[in-house]
Amino acid sequence: APEELLGRTIVVVANLKPAKLMGIESQGMVLAAGDKDVVSLLFLPDDALPGTKVK
């Protein structure tokens, strides 16, 4: 749910070619991982700063 993202640091892939998803233009995506049954967003530690590189 969107409220789960409040106050959290997440990984966003930005500057993607714009695409319409469910009728809304998207220019980026949040990074998630999982299998066919479970998908989870990737959250960074609370002390991670904006712009931290993902390796």
PQR file of N, CA, C, O and H, with PARSE charges and radii, in Angstrom:
ATOM      1  N   ALA A   1       0.842  -1.181   0.000 -0.4000 1.5000
ATOM      2  CA  ALA A   1       0.000   0.000   0.000 -0.0000 2.0000
ATOM      3  C   ALA A   1       0.887   1.245   0.000  0.5500 1.7000
ATOM      4  O   ALA A   1       1.963   1.228   0.598 -0.5500 1.4000
ATOM      5  N   PRO A   2       0.465   2.303  -0.646 -0.5600 1.5000
ATOM      6  CA  PRO A   2       1.289   3.519  -0.729  0.2800 2.0000
ATOM      7  C   PRO A   2       1.744   4.052   0.627  0.5500 1.7000
ATOM      8  O   PRO A   2       2.850   4.581   0.740 -0.5500 1.4000
ATOM      9  N   GLU A   3       0.912   3.921   1.652 -0.4000 1.5000
ATOM     10  CA  GLU A   3       1.297   4.456   2.965 -0.0000 2.0000
ATOM     11  C   GLU A   3       2.506   3.728   3.546  0.5500 1.7000
ATOM     12  O   GLU A   3       3.164   4.263   4.439 -0.5500 1.4000
ATOM     13  H   GLU A   3       0.013   3.491   1.560  0.4000 1.0000
ATOM     14  N   GLU A   4       2.816   2.529   3.066 -0.4000 1.5000
ATOM     15  CA  GLU A   4       3.996   1.795   3.526 -0.0000 2.0000
ATOM     16  C   GLU A   4       5.290   2.480   3.096  0.5500 1.7000
ATOM     17  O   GLU A   4       6.348   2.215   3.667 -0.5500 1.4000
ATOM     18  H   GLU A   4       2.282   2.095   2.341  0.4000 1.0000
ATOM     19  N   LEU A   5       5.217   3.359   2.093 -0.4000 1.5000
ATOM     20  CA  LEU A   5       6.409   4.037   1.583 -0.0000 2.0000
ATOM     21  C   LEU A   5       6.732   5.312   2.344  0.5500 1.7000
ATOM     22  O   LEU A   5       7.849   5.818   2.238 -0.5500 1.4000
ATOM     23  H   LEU A   5       4.358   3.575   1.629  0.4000 1.0000
ATOM     24  N   LEU A   6       5.788   5.842   3.106 -0.4000 1.5000
ATOM     25  CA  LEU A   6       6.007   7.098   3.823 -0.0000 2.0000
ATOM     26  C   LEU A   6       7.157   6.965   4.808  0.5500 1.7000
ATOM     27  O   LEU A   6       7.172   6.064   5.646 -0.5500 1.4000
ATOM     28  H   LEU A   6       4.881   5.431   3.192  0.4000 1.0000
ATOM     29  N   GLY A   7       8.124   7.874   4.696 -0.4000 1.5000
ATOM     30  CA  GLY A   7       9.254   7.881   5.612 -0.0000 2.0000
ATOM     31  C   GLY A   7      10.297   6.820   5.335  0.5500 1.7000
ATOM     32  O   GLY A   7      11.254   6.691   6.098 -0.5500 1.4000
ATOM     33  H   GLY A   7       8.112   8.606   4.015  0.4000 1.0000
ATOM     34  N   ARG A   8      10.141   6.054   4.263 -0.4000 1.5000
ATOM     35  CA  ARG A   8      11.084   4.982   3.937 -0.0000 2.0000
ATOM     36  C   ARG A   8      11.964   5.410   2.773  0.5500 1.7000
ATOM     37  O   ARG A   8      11.566   6.252   1.968 -0.5500 1.4000
ATOM     38  H   ARG A   8       9.363   6.159   3.642  0.4000 1.0000
ATOM     39  N   THR A   9      13.154   4.835   2.679 -0.4000 1.5000
ATOM     40  CA  THR A   9      14.047   5.065   1.549 -0.0000 2.0000
ATOM     41  C   THR A   9      13.961   3.848   0.643  0.5500 1.7000
ATOM     42  O   THR A   9      14.233   2.724   1.067 -0.5500 1.4000
ATOM     43  H   THR A   9      13.478   4.151   3.332  0.4000 1.0000
ATOM     44  N   ILE A  10      13.578   4.083  -0.618 -0.4000 1.5000
ATOM     45  CA  ILE A  10      13.423   2.990  -1.571 -0.0000 2.0000
ATOM     46  C   ILE A  10      14.359   3.207  -2.751  0.5500 1.7000
ATOM     47  O   ILE A  10      14.919   4.290  -2.919 -0.5500 1.4000
ATOM     48  H   ILE A  10      13.358   4.995  -0.962  0.4000 1.0000
ATOM     49  N   VAL A  11      14.525   2.177  -3.565 -0.4000 1.5000
ATOM     50  CA  VAL A  11      15.345   2.261  -4.765 -0.0000 2.0000
ATOM     51  C   VAL A  11      14.432   2.581  -5.938  0.5500 1.7000
ATOM     52  O   VAL A  11      13.453   1.876  -6.185 -0.5500 1.4000
ATOM     53  H   VAL A  11      14.070   1.297  -3.429  0.4000 1.0000
ATOM     54  N   VAL A  12      14.761   3.653  -6.663 -0.4000 1.5000
ATOM     55  CA  VAL A  12      13.979   4.068  -7.829 -0.0000 2.0000
ATOM     56  C   VAL A  12      14.892   4.075  -9.046  0.5500 1.7000
ATOM     57  O   VAL A  12      15.988   4.635  -9.008 -0.5500 1.4000
ATOM     58  H   VAL A  12      15.556   4.225  -6.462  0.4000 1.0000
ATOM     59  N   VAL A  13      14.432   3.449 -10.129 -0.4000 1.5000
ATOM     60  CA  VAL A  13      15.128   3.516 -11.409 -0.0000 2.0000
ATOM     61  C   VAL A  13      14.458   4.647 -12.176  0.5500 1.7000
ATOM     62  O   VAL A  13      13.277   4.560 -12.511 -0.5500 1.4000
ATOM     63  H   VAL A  13      13.541   2.995 -10.160  0.4000 1.0000
ATOM     64  N   ALA A  14      15.211   5.710 -12.455 -0.4000 1.5000
ATOM     65  CA  ALA A  14      14.641   6.914 -13.062 -0.0000 2.0000
ATOM     66  C   ALA A  14      15.184   7.136 -14.469  0.5500 1.7000
ATOM     67  O   ALA A  14      16.075   6.424 -14.932 -0.5500 1.4000
ATOM     68  H   ALA A  14      16.171   5.781 -12.183  0.4000 1.0000
ATOM     69  N   ASN A  15      14.621   8.145 -15.136 -0.4000 1.5000
ATOM     70  CA  ASN A  15      15.023   8.541 -16.482 -0.0000 2.0000
ATOM     71  C   ASN A  15      14.790   7.441 -17.508  0.5500 1.7000
ATOM     72  O   ASN A  15      15.536   7.326 -18.481 -0.5500 1.4000
ATOM     73  H   ASN A  15      13.898   8.723 -14.759  0.4000 1.0000
ATOM     74  N   LEU A  16      13.765   6.641 -17.294 -0.4000 1.5000
ATOM     75  CA  LEU A  16      13.389   5.629 -18.275 -0.0000 2.0000
ATOM     76  C   LEU A  16      12.587   6.281 -19.387  0.5500 1.7000
ATOM     77  O   LEU A  16      12.023   7.360 -19.203 -0.5500 1.4000
ATOM     78  H   LEU A  16      13.159   6.735 -16.504  0.4000 1.0000
ATOM     79  N   LYS A  17      12.537   5.634 -20.531 -0.4000 1.5000
ATOM     80  CA  LYS A  17      11.693   6.120 -21.615 -0.0000 2.0000
ATOM     81  C   LYS A  17      10.256   6.140 -21.093  0.5500 1.7000
ATOM     82  O   LYS A  17       9.783   5.133 -20.565 -0.5500 1.4000
ATOM     83  H   LYS A  17      12.996   4.758 -20.681  0.4000 1.0000
ATOM     84  N   PRO A  18       9.555   7.269 -21.233 -0.5600 1.5000
ATOM     85  CA  PRO A  18       8.174   7.331 -20.735  0.2800 2.0000
ATOM     86  C   PRO A  18       7.301   6.235 -21.347  0.5500 1.7000
ATOM     87  O   PRO A  18       7.392   5.944 -22.540 -0.5500 1.4000
ATOM     88  N   ALA A  19       6.464   5.641 -20.519 -0.4000 1.5000
ATOM     89  CA  ALA A  19       5.533   4.604 -20.965 -0.0000 2.0000
ATOM     90  C   ALA A  19       4.240   4.764 -20.186  0.5500 1.7000
ATOM     91  O   ALA A  19       4.258   5.168 -19.024 -0.5500 1.4000
ATOM     92  H   ALA A  19       6.390   5.877 -19.550  0.4000 1.0000
ATOM     93  N   LYS A  20       3.121   4.451 -20.819 -0.4000 1.5000
ATOM     94  CA  LYS A  20       1.830   4.506 -20.119 -0.0000 2.0000
ATOM     95  C   LYS A  20       1.578   3.163 -19.448  0.5500 1.7000
ATOM     96  O   LYS A  20       1.577   2.117 -20.098 -0.5500 1.4000
ATOM     97  H   LYS A  20       3.106   4.122 -21.763  0.4000 1.0000
ATOM     98  N   LEU A  21       1.365   3.209 -18.145 -0.4000 1.5000
ATOM     99  CA  LEU A  21       1.041   2.022 -17.359 -0.0000 2.0000
ATOM    100  C   LEU A  21      -0.277   2.291 -16.666  0.5500 1.7000
ATOM    101  O   LEU A  21      -0.383   3.216 -15.860 -0.5500 1.4000
ATOM    102  H   LEU A  21       1.366   4.059 -17.617  0.4000 1.0000
ATOM    103  N   MET A  22      -1.275   1.493 -16.973 -0.4000 1.5000
ATOM    104  CA  MET A  22      -2.610   1.666 -16.405 -0.0000 2.0000
ATOM    105  C   MET A  22      -3.133   3.081 -16.663  0.5500 1.7000
ATOM    106  O   MET A  22      -3.823   3.661 -15.824 -0.5500 1.4000
ATOM    107  H   MET A  22      -1.189   0.742 -17.627  0.4000 1.0000
ATOM    108  N   GLY A  23      -2.791   3.636 -17.852 -0.4000 1.5000
ATOM    109  CA  GLY A  23      -3.293   4.940 -18.245 -0.0000 2.0000
ATOM    110  C   GLY A  23      -2.537   6.131 -17.683  0.5500 1.7000
ATOM    111  O   GLY A  23      -2.923   7.274 -17.926 -0.5500 1.4000
ATOM    112  H   GLY A  23      -2.231   3.166 -18.533  0.4000 1.0000
ATOM    113  N   ILE A  24      -1.461   5.886 -16.934 -0.4000 1.5000
ATOM    114  CA  ILE A  24      -0.678   6.962 -16.323 -0.0000 2.0000
ATOM    115  C   ILE A  24       0.742   6.903 -16.873  0.5500 1.7000
ATOM    116  O   ILE A  24       1.344   5.831 -16.942 -0.5500 1.4000
ATOM    117  H   ILE A  24      -1.147   4.957 -16.736  0.4000 1.0000
ATOM    118  N   GLU A  25       1.284   8.082 -17.272 -0.4000 1.5000
ATOM    119  CA  GLU A  25       2.650   8.099 -17.784 -0.0000 2.0000
ATOM    120  C   GLU A  25       3.647   7.824 -16.666  0.5500 1.7000
ATOM    121  O   GLU A  25       3.603   8.450 -15.607 -0.5500 1.4000
ATOM    122  H   GLU A  25       0.795   8.953 -17.216  0.4000 1.0000
ATOM    123  N   SER A  26       4.545   6.880 -16.918 -0.4000 1.5000
ATOM    124  CA  SER A  26       5.592   6.521 -15.969 -0.0000 2.0000
ATOM    125  C   SER A  26       6.945   6.846 -16.582  0.5500 1.7000
ATOM    126  O   SER A  26       7.185   6.551 -17.752 -0.5500 1.4000
ATOM    127  H   SER A  26       4.581   6.371 -17.779  0.4000 1.0000
ATOM    128  N   GLN A  27       7.833   7.453 -15.797 -0.4000 1.5000
ATOM    129  CA  GLN A  27       9.193   7.733 -16.242 -0.0000 2.0000
ATOM    130  C   GLN A  27      10.208   7.073 -15.318  0.5500 1.7000
ATOM    131  O   GLN A  27      11.406   7.338 -15.425 -0.5500 1.4000
ATOM    132  H   GLN A  27       7.638   7.693 -14.846  0.4000 1.0000
ATOM    133  N   GLY A  28       9.749   6.231 -14.426 -0.4000 1.5000
ATOM    134  CA  GLY A  28      10.636   5.538 -13.508 -0.0000 2.0000
ATOM    135  C   GLY A  28       9.908   4.383 -12.854  0.5500 1.7000
ATOM    136  O   GLY A  28       8.691   4.248 -12.982 -0.5500 1.4000
ATOM    137  H   GLY A  28       8.776   6.016 -14.339  0.4000 1.0000
ATOM    138  N   MET A  29      10.659   3.550 -12.152 -0.4000 1.5000
ATOM    139  CA  MET A  29      10.068   2.394 -11.472 -0.0000 2.0000
ATOM    140  C   MET A  29      10.766   2.185 -10.138  0.5500 1.7000
ATOM    141  O   MET A  29      11.945   2.503  -9.984 -0.5500 1.4000
ATOM    142  H   MET A  29      11.647   3.658 -12.048  0.4000 1.0000
ATOM    143  N   VAL A  30      10.031   1.651  -9.183 -0.4000 1.5000
ATOM    144  CA  VAL A  30      10.651   1.242  -7.924 -0.0000 2.0000
ATOM    145  C   VAL A  30      11.231  -0.149  -8.136  0.5500 1.7000
ATOM    146  O   VAL A  30      10.697  -0.930  -8.924 -0.5500 1.4000
ATOM    147  H   VAL A  30       9.073   1.393  -9.308  0.4000 1.0000
ATOM    148  N   LEU A  31      12.313  -0.465  -7.443 -0.4000 1.5000
ATOM    149  CA  LEU A  31      12.976  -1.747  -7.597 -0.0000 2.0000
ATOM    150  C   LEU A  31      12.395  -2.739  -6.595  0.5500 1.7000
ATOM    151  O   LEU A  31      12.289  -2.454  -5.402 -0.5500 1.4000
ATOM    152  H   LEU A  31      12.746   0.169  -6.802  0.4000 1.0000
ATOM    153  N   ALA A  32      12.023  -3.902  -7.104 -0.4000 1.5000
ATOM    154  CA  ALA A  32      11.444  -4.954  -6.271 -0.0000 2.0000
ATOM    155  C   ALA A  32      12.067  -6.287  -6.658  0.5500 1.7000
ATOM    156  O   ALA A  32      12.667  -6.417  -7.725 -0.5500 1.4000
ATOM    157  H   ALA A  32      12.109  -4.134  -8.073  0.4000 1.0000
ATOM    158  N   ALA A  33      11.920  -7.267  -5.789 -0.4000 1.5000
ATOM    159  CA  ALA A  33      12.441  -8.605  -6.058 -0.0000 2.0000
ATOM    160  C   ALA A  33      11.448  -9.631  -5.544  0.5500 1.7000
ATOM    161  O   ALA A  33      10.647  -9.344  -4.655 -0.5500 1.4000
ATOM    162  H   ALA A  33      11.433  -7.161  -4.923  0.4000 1.0000
ATOM    163  N   GLY A  34      11.506 -10.815  -6.102 -0.4000 1.5000
ATOM    164  CA  GLY A  34      10.635 -11.876  -5.633 -0.0000 2.0000
ATOM    165  C   GLY A  34      10.493 -12.977  -6.656  0.5500 1.7000
ATOM    166  O   GLY A  34      11.251 -13.060  -7.622 -0.5500 1.4000
ATOM    167  H   GLY A  34      12.158 -11.048  -6.824  0.4000 1.0000
ATOM    168  N   ASP A  35       9.505 -13.820  -6.423 -0.4000 1.5000
ATOM    169  CA  ASP A  35       9.210 -14.898  -7.359 -0.0000 2.0000
ATOM    170  C   ASP A  35       7.771 -14.736  -7.819  0.5500 1.7000
ATOM    171  O   ASP A  35       7.180 -13.674  -7.626 -0.5500 1.4000
ATOM    172  H   ASP A  35       8.889 -13.752  -5.638  0.4000 1.0000
ATOM    173  N   LYS A  36       7.200 -15.764  -8.419 -0.4000 1.5000
ATOM    174  CA  LYS A  36       5.844 -15.629  -8.966 -0.0000 2.0000
ATOM    175  C   LYS A  36       4.781 -15.453  -7.888  0.5500 1.7000
ATOM    176  O   LYS A  36       3.684 -14.980  -8.185 -0.5500 1.4000
ATOM    177  H   LYS A  36       7.680 -16.627  -8.576  0.4000 1.0000
ATOM    178  N   ASP A  37       5.078 -15.819  -6.651 -0.4000 1.5000
ATOM    179  CA  ASP A  37       4.083 -15.737  -5.579 -0.0000 2.0000
ATOM    180  C   ASP A  37       4.258 -14.526  -4.661  0.5500 1.7000
ATOM    181  O   ASP A  37       3.277 -14.008  -4.127 -0.5500 1.4000
ATOM    182  H   ASP A  37       5.969 -16.203  -6.409  0.4000 1.0000
ATOM    183  N   VAL A  38       5.491 -14.076  -4.478 -0.4000 1.5000
ATOM    184  CA  VAL A  38       5.767 -12.996  -3.526 -0.0000 2.0000
ATOM    185  C   VAL A  38       6.688 -11.969  -4.179  0.5500 1.7000
ATOM    186  O   VAL A  38       7.724 -12.321  -4.742 -0.5500 1.4000
ATOM    187  H   VAL A  38       6.288 -14.497  -4.912  0.4000 1.0000
ATOM    188  N   VAL A  39       6.303 -10.708  -4.100 -0.4000 1.5000
ATOM    189  CA  VAL A  39       7.146  -9.614  -4.590 -0.0000 2.0000
ATOM    190  C   VAL A  39       7.270  -8.593  -3.466  0.5500 1.7000
ATOM    191  O   VAL A  39       6.273  -8.212  -2.853 -0.5500 1.4000
ATOM    192  H   VAL A  39       5.460 -10.422  -3.643  0.4000 1.0000
ATOM    193  N   SER A  40       8.494  -8.155  -3.200 -0.4000 1.5000
ATOM    194  CA  SER A  40       8.744  -7.182  -2.137 -0.0000 2.0000
ATOM    195  C   SER A  40       9.567  -6.027  -2.677  0.5500 1.7000
ATOM    196  O   SER A  40      10.489  -6.227  -3.468 -0.5500 1.4000
ATOM    197  H   SER A  40       9.304  -8.465  -3.698  0.4000 1.0000
ATOM    198  N   LEU A  41       9.230  -4.812  -2.244 -0.4000 1.5000
ATOM    199  CA  LEU A  41      10.049  -3.656  -2.577 -0.0000 2.0000
ATOM    200  C   LEU A  41      11.376  -3.753  -1.845  0.5500 1.7000
ATOM    201  O   LEU A  41      11.457  -4.321  -0.756 -0.5500 1.4000
ATOM    202  H   LEU A  41       8.481  -4.650  -1.601  0.4000 1.0000
ATOM    203  N   LEU A  42      12.416  -3.193  -2.452 -0.4000 1.5000
ATOM    204  CA  LEU A  42      13.711  -3.149  -1.800 -0.0000 2.0000
ATOM    205  C   LEU A  42      13.817  -1.849  -1.018  0.5500 1.7000
ATOM    206  O   LEU A  42      13.799  -0.765  -1.603 -0.5500 1.4000
ATOM    207  H   LEU A  42      12.351  -2.732  -3.336  0.4000 1.0000
ATOM    208  N   PHE A  43      13.926  -1.952   0.289 -0.4000 1.5000
ATOM    209  CA  PHE A  43      14.088  -0.797   1.165 -0.0000 2.0000
ATOM    210  C   PHE A  43      15.551  -0.700   1.573  0.5500 1.7000
ATOM    211  O   PHE A  43      16.213  -1.716   1.786 -0.5500 1.4000
ATOM    212  H   PHE A  43      13.940  -2.832   0.764  0.4000 1.0000
ATOM    213  N   LEU A  44      16.046   0.512   1.679 -0.4000 1.5000
ATOM    214  CA  LEU A  44      17.415   0.739   2.120 -0.0000 2.0000
ATOM    215  C   LEU A  44      17.435   0.955   3.626  0.5500 1.7000
ATOM    216  O   LEU A  44      16.404   1.261   4.225 -0.5500 1.4000
ATOM    217  H   LEU A  44      15.508   1.338   1.507  0.4000 1.0000
ATOM    218  N   PRO A  45      18.611   0.796   4.242 -0.5600 1.5000
ATOM    219  CA  PRO A  45      18.711   1.073   5.676  0.2800 2.0000
ATOM    220  C   PRO A  45      18.315   2.519   5.966  0.5500 1.7000
ATOM    221  O   PRO A  45      18.436   3.387   5.101 -0.5500 1.4000
ATOM    222  N   ASP A  46      17.851   2.767   7.165 -0.4000 1.5000
ATOM    223  CA  ASP A  46      17.390   4.104   7.549 -0.0000 2.0000
ATOM    224  C   ASP A  46      18.474   5.168   7.415  0.5500 1.7000
ATOM    225  O   ASP A  46      18.159   6.341   7.215 -0.5500 1.4000
ATOM    226  H   ASP A  46      17.753   2.062   7.868  0.4000 1.0000
ATOM    227  N   ASP A  47      19.761   4.776   7.522 -0.4000 1.5000
ATOM    228  CA  ASP A  47      20.835   5.769   7.442 -0.0000 2.0000
ATOM    229  C   ASP A  47      21.348   5.986   6.015  0.5500 1.7000
ATOM    230  O   ASP A  47      22.293   6.750   5.820 -0.5500 1.4000
ATOM    231  H   ASP A  47      20.017   3.823   7.684  0.4000 1.0000
ATOM    232  N   ALA A  48      20.750   5.336   5.019 -0.4000 1.5000
ATOM    233  CA  ALA A  48      21.165   5.526   3.626 -0.0000 2.0000
ATOM    234  C   ALA A  48      20.755   6.918   3.151  0.5500 1.7000
ATOM    235  O   ALA A  48      19.655   7.386   3.444 -0.5500 1.4000
ATOM    236  H   ALA A  48      19.982   4.715   5.178  0.4000 1.0000
ATOM    237  N   LEU A  49      21.639   7.564   2.426 -0.4000 1.5000
ATOM    238  CA  LEU A  49      21.384   8.910   1.928 -0.0000 2.0000
ATOM    239  C   LEU A  49      20.837   8.862   0.506  0.5500 1.7000
ATOM    240  O   LEU A  49      21.154   7.938  -0.243 -0.5500 1.4000
ATOM    241  H   LEU A  49      22.533   7.185   2.187  0.4000 1.0000
ATOM    242  N   PRO A  50      20.021   9.843   0.122 -0.5600 1.5000
ATOM    243  CA  PRO A  50      19.571   9.914  -1.270  0.2800 2.0000
ATOM    244  C   PRO A  50      20.781   9.938  -2.205  0.5500 1.7000
ATOM    245  O   PRO A  50      21.761  10.636  -1.943 -0.5500 1.4000
ATOM    246  N   GLY A  51      20.709   9.182  -3.283 -0.4000 1.5000
ATOM    247  CA  GLY A  51      21.811   9.106  -4.239 -0.0000 2.0000
ATOM    248  C   GLY A  51      22.777   7.972  -3.968  0.5500 1.7000
ATOM    249  O   GLY A  51      23.720   7.773  -4.734 -0.5500 1.4000
ATOM    250  H   GLY A  51      19.913   8.615  -3.496  0.4000 1.0000
ATOM    251  N   THR A  52      22.564   7.216  -2.883 -0.4000 1.5000
ATOM    252  CA  THR A  52      23.416   6.071  -2.593 -0.0000 2.0000
ATOM    253  C   THR A  52      23.378   5.110  -3.775  0.5500 1.7000
ATOM    254  O   THR A  52      22.303   4.797  -4.286 -0.5500 1.4000
ATOM    255  H   THR A  52      21.798   7.378  -2.260  0.4000 1.0000
ATOM    256  N   LYS A  53      24.554   4.636  -4.215 -0.4000 1.5000
ATOM    257  CA  LYS A  53      24.620   3.730  -5.361 -0.0000 2.0000
ATOM    258  C   LYS A  53      24.246   2.317  -4.944  0.5500 1.7000
ATOM    259  O   LYS A  53      24.618   1.848  -3.868 -0.5500 1.4000
ATOM    260  H   LYS A  53      25.427   4.890  -3.799  0.4000 1.0000
ATOM    261  N   VAL A  54      23.507   1.652  -5.813 -0.4000 1.5000
ATOM    262  CA  VAL A  54      23.140   0.250  -5.607 -0.0000 2.0000
ATOM    263  C   VAL A  54      24.126  -0.592  -6.399  0.5500 1.7000
ATOM    264  O   VAL A  54      24.341  -0.345  -7.585 -0.5500 1.4000
ATOM    265  H   VAL A  54      23.204   2.033  -6.686  0.4000 1.0000
ATOM    266  N   LYS A  55      24.723  -1.576  -5.758 -0.4000 1.5000
ATOM    267  CA  LYS A  55      25.707  -2.433  -6.451 -0.0000 2.0000
ATOM    268  C   LYS A  55      25.240  -3.862  -6.452  0.5500 1.7000
ATOM    269  O   LYS A  55      25.925  -4.735  -6.985 -0.5500 1.4000
ATOM    270  H   LYS A  55      24.548  -1.777  -4.794  0.4000 1.0000
TER
END
